[in-house]
């Protein structure tokens, strides 16, 4: 098992390098204008896909009226949502606001790793080190 400090450092890197993704998926689907039935169909299709039944997953989506246009709308909404969350999460970490951080990461893998204010302080330090390292690397590359 990885040490908690290592997991926190990895999480900080993930936020800096790629953003905090994949939370609030049903919220994103609602924002994209999907009905509860369509959201349920997507969840069922994901389960079918994980079980290896790709045809049944496809049929589930088609029956719910999920087509290429709907999928593109989901993608656009998710990108906007992810960008917004990334921006807010970085701001909260840089400001050191533990309560807002907890609210943002509740129910996410990051929230399962950073579970105390001490963890948050380690996360902030790892995030700060990653940011400085990125700036130094950029400076080396642009010389």
Secondary structure, 3 states (H helix, E strand, C coil): CCCHHHHHHHHHHHHHHCCCCCCCHHHHHHHCCCCHHHHHHHHHHHHHHHCCCHHHHHHHHHHCCCCHHHHHHHHHHHHHHHHHHHHHHHHHHHHCCHHHHHHHHCCCHHHHHCCCHHHHHHHHHHHHHHHHHHHHHHHHHCC
